[in-house]
């Protein structure tokens, strides 16, 4: 690996910041302390800071030369509402809050890159260091955009990364097109007519209506959607009734929908509502259909992906820049990619050997109470960020449009 030597020299100090953030996790839009830690580090390194976009977002600004060109690098900073099982010294000090997705590590990698970029400035233009809140369900990227991120900081492209357990340290995963799915949720309330369970003919039972609906939804995936365009409908909750001998008045279903394209999402939402309403009508019931779109699919731009593949290949060798199998997980970096050209990639977090024993076998996947970010990634991720920024500002300016 072609790591940058000054970054290697700073790893211990940046890892200490990472572990401090890990020990003090904050949930979406509550990242006040985390933002303070980030802003102080950037300021100490001579980097101007803008705060308040997306409530708790931080943007560091590193300029050099006379070029008006600019590029954005993003790290997410929030934690998850879950209890940590780890017992090491930097484990969460706040019950019910944990950095179980590695956002503390993403922050550390970008901070290490920020320090090097500020000290050496081997580029002509501006690098915007975007520390984004509320990725875990809050849509912090969307909120930063609403607050004027791209109006205040005119950047040509935006790049983001996520650690990936199970992928070897020293490997990256990336491909053009879909990387992650859209995230959507639905709530369907079926209105029937309650009765004694021994006399169901006197009522309208919403429970079998729900059962019919669950099965009918799967025909949308198998018979309405193009087979080559993935989609998932999962009914994960059905609530109804209070007693074993009572047919309830109503029943509620909830679940999630995931797709890699907006076209498929439009189809699924439309067909689900039709199926729900007409199934209810067939049984003499009615329903209230709610469909909430959370995050759009994360779709990489082709030219920017080819650029990232080339730059990462220079860092770890082309053979270690692997195709990434798209996942039905979701990521709000998708909002940035809808607004700007860019690329989102993964960086291998290893097989879990960096953790203490006693936490189970294997790579300890994301959103696991025994998860911990692998600090070995800090110099690798920081080197990747520096090279992406330097190479982007060195390459010819992209054509308009």
N, C-alpha and C positions, 0 to 999 in steps of 0.2 A: 504494500500500500504506500502511496505517495502522500504521506501526511506532512502538514506544515510544522516545522520544528518549533517555532515560537508558541504555537497553540499547544503542542505537547508539553512544553514547559509550564503552561498555565493550568493544566488539567486538574491538579489537586485543588487549587483555589476555586475553580469553577464547580468542581464536584461538591465542594463544601457548600456553595450556594444552592446547588441542586438538592442536597440533602436537607438543608434548612427549609427550603420550599416544601419538600416532601413531608417534613415533620409538622408543617403548619398549613395543611390543605384548606382551600377555600372554594366554595361552590360557585356556580355561575352567577355573574354580576355582583359577587361579594368579594372579589379578589383584591381588596384594598391593601392588605399587607404584602401580598405577592407583587402587586404593581409598585409598591414603595421599594421593595427589594430590587426589582428590575430597574426602576428609574434611578435609584442611587448608584447602582453599578455602572449604568450608562453614563451618568453625569460624572462619576469619578474618572471615567475613561475619556472625558472630554467630548461626549456625544450629546448634542442638543436633544431634548425630549419634549414630546407633545403628549398630554394626557387627557383622558375624558371621553374619547371616542368609544361608543359602545359602553358607556358608563365607566368601566375600569380598564379600558384598553390603554396601551402604551405604544408610542411610535418613536423609535430612535432614528435620527437623521445623520447620515455620514456623507459629507460632500467632499469632492476633490476636483480640481481643475476647473475648466470653463464650460464643459458640455452641459446641455440642458437635459440630457438623457437620464433616465432613472429606472430602477428595478426594485421590486418589493420581495422581501423574504418574510415568511410568517411562522410563528410558533404559537400554539395554544397554551393557556396558562391555568385553566380551572381543574378542579378535582371532581370526584364522584361522591354521591351520598351513600357510602357503604363503609362498613367497619373493617379496619385492617387487622389481619391475623399475624403479621410479622412481629417479631420481638426485638429486632435490631435497634440500635441507638437512635436512628433517624426515623423510626416508625411514627405514624400519625399521633399527635398529641391531642387530637380532637375526635372524640367518639362519633362514629357515624359519618366521618369524612375521610377520604383517602385518595391519594394519587395512584389509582389503579390502572391508569391508561398511559402513563409516561409523559404527561404534559410537563411535569417538572423537568424531565430530561430534554424534551423539545426546547424548553426555555433555556436550559443550560447550553445546549448546542449552539443556539442562536446568540446567546451572550458571549460565548467563546469566540464565535465568528465576529461579533461586533467589536470586541476588544482588538482583535487582529486588524480588522478593516480600519479602525480608527487610528491605530498606531502606524500602519504601513501605507495605506491609501494608494495601492497599486492599481488605480483605475481613474477614469475621467468621467465624472457624472455624479449621481446620487444613489446611495443605497438606503432604502427605507426598511427599517427593522420593525416589523409589525407583531406585537405581542397581543394576541387576541383573547378576550375573555369568552366564557360561556359557550364553548364548543359542545359540551355535553347536554344538549337539549335546549339551550337558550338561544341559539342562533346568533351568537356574538358577531360572526362575520357579517351577517345581514345588518345588524345594528350599527356596526362601524361604518358600513357603506351608507346607511341612512343618515348617519351623523356627518357625512361629507369626507370620508377617507380619501376617495379618489379625486375629489375637487381640491382638497387641501394639499394632497401629495400626488401629483400627476406622474404615475408610473406606467411604463410600457407593458409590463408583464408582472405576474405574481407567481411565486413558487412556494410550495409547502411540502412537508414530509411528516411521516409517522413511523415510529418504531414498530417492528413486526416480530414478535416472539416466534421461535421455531425456524426462522431464517438465520443463517450463520452471520456472525459479526464479520464484516468485510464484504457483505453482499447487499445489493440494492434490488428492489423490484419496481418496475415501471412499464407501462405500455400506453400507446395512444388510445383515445376513446374512454369507455367507462372503466373507472377504477372502483367506485363504490356506488351503491344503489340510492335511490330516493327513499326517504323515510316518511311514512304516512300512517295515520291511525284513524279508526272509525269507531263510532258508537251507534248501535241500532237499538231503539227501544220499541218492542212489539207490544201493542195494546190489544188485549183480548177481553174476556169477560169471566170473572171469577165464579166458581161454583164449588159444591161439595165434590170431593174426588170420587165419591160413589155414584154421583149423578152428573157425569161430565157432559151429557147431552144438553144440559141446561146452561152451559157456559160456552166460552170460546177459549180453548186452552192454548196459550202462547208458546208453551214449551215444544210441542211437536212442530209448530211453525218455525221456531228457531232451529230445530234439528234439520228440517227440510232445507232451510236457508243455508246452513253450513255446507251441506252436500252440494247444493246448487252452485254455490260460489266456486267450487273447484272446477265446474265445467267452464267457467270464464277462463281459467288458466289453460285448460286442456282443449277447449273447443272454440274460443273466441279470439284468443291471443295467438299471434304468429309463433310457432314452435321455436324459432331461432331467436326470439326476443324474450329473455327471461322475465318472469314475474312471479311473485309469491303473495298469496293471500292466507293469512293465519288468523283464525278465530281463537283467541287465547283466553277469553273470559266469557262465561255465560252465568248470569245471576237471575234467579227467579224463585219465588215461593218462600213461605215461612213455616209451613206445617206439612206433614206427610199426607194429610187427608184433605188438603185444600188445593183446588186448581187456582193458581194466582191470576190476578188481573193483568199483570204485565211481566215481561221478561226482557232483560237487557243483554246484548252481545257486544263485546269489544274485541279489537284486534289490530293487526298491522298489515300494511301493504308495502311491498318493496318492488321497485322496477329499475332498470337501467336506462329507460328512455321516457321522456315526457309523453310521447304518443301512446305508449302502452299504459302509462298511468291514467291518461284521459279515458282510455277505453275501459279500464278496470273500474274506475270510479263510476262512470256512466252505467255500466252493466250491473254493478253491485246495487246501485239504487233501483234500477229497473227490476232486478230479481227480488230485492227486498220488498218493494211495494206490491208487485204482482203476486208474490207468494203469500203475503198477508191478505191480499184481496181474495185469493182463492180459498182461504180458510175463514173468511168473514172477519178478519182482524185488520188492524191498521198499524202503521209504524212511523217513527221519527228517525230519519237517516241523517247522520252527521259524519262528514269526512274532512279530516284536518290534514293539510299538507305541511309537513315539517321542513325537511331538507330535500332539495332536488338532487338528482344523481350527480356524482362527481365525475366529470367528463374532461379528460385531458385534451389539449389542443395538439395537433399532429406536429407542427413545426417546433413548438416549445418542448415537446416530449423528445423529439430527435436531438435537440440541443442538449437536454439534460442527460440523455443516454450517452452522448459523446463526452460530456464533461465528467460524469461519474466514471466512465470507462478510463479516463485519464488518471483518476484517483485510485481505483481498485482493479483496473484491468477490465476490458470489455466482457470477458468470460464471467465476471462477477456482477454484471448488470443484467438481471434476469427478467423474463416476461413475468408479469404479475397476474395471477388468476383473479379476476374481479370478485369482490365479496359483496354480499347482500347487506353488510353493515353500511352505515351512513356517516357522512362527514360534512360539516358546514363550510369547509373550504369550497364546496360546490358553488356557493354564492359568489365568491371571488372569481371563479372560473366562468361564471355566467357574465360577469362584468368586464373581465380582462382576459387576454391570452395568458396561458400559463400551464403549469404541470404540477401534479401531486405524485409523490413517490414514497416508497417504503424503504426503511433501513433496518437490516437484520439486528434483532435484539439477542440472538443466541438461543441456547437450549436450556437456560435456567441455571447453568453451573455457577453463575456469578452470585447466586443467592445462598444464604445459609441453609444447612440441611434441615430436614423435618417439616418441609412445607409441601411435600408431594413431589412426584416425579414429573419429568417433562419440562416444557418451556414456560410453564406458568402463564397462561394466556391473559390477554387484556381483560380488564374488568373482573379479575380474580382477586380475592382478599389476600392472597400471598404474593401478589405481583410486586416486582421492583424493577425500575429502569436499570439497565446495564451501563455503568459509567464508562466502560470501555468505548462506548459509542461517541462520547463527547468530542474527542479530537477528530474522529472520522466524520461525524456530522458537521462539525465546525469547518473542517477543511472543505467538505462538499459545498457548504454555503459560500465560503470565500471564493472558491473557484467558479461557482455559478455566477456570483455577482461580478467578478472581474471579467470573466469571459463574455457575459452578456453585454457589458458596457464596452467591451473591446470589439465585438462583432459589428458588422454593418447595421445601421438602424433599420428596423423592420419597415416594410412598405406600408403606407397609409391604407387603412381598411383591412 
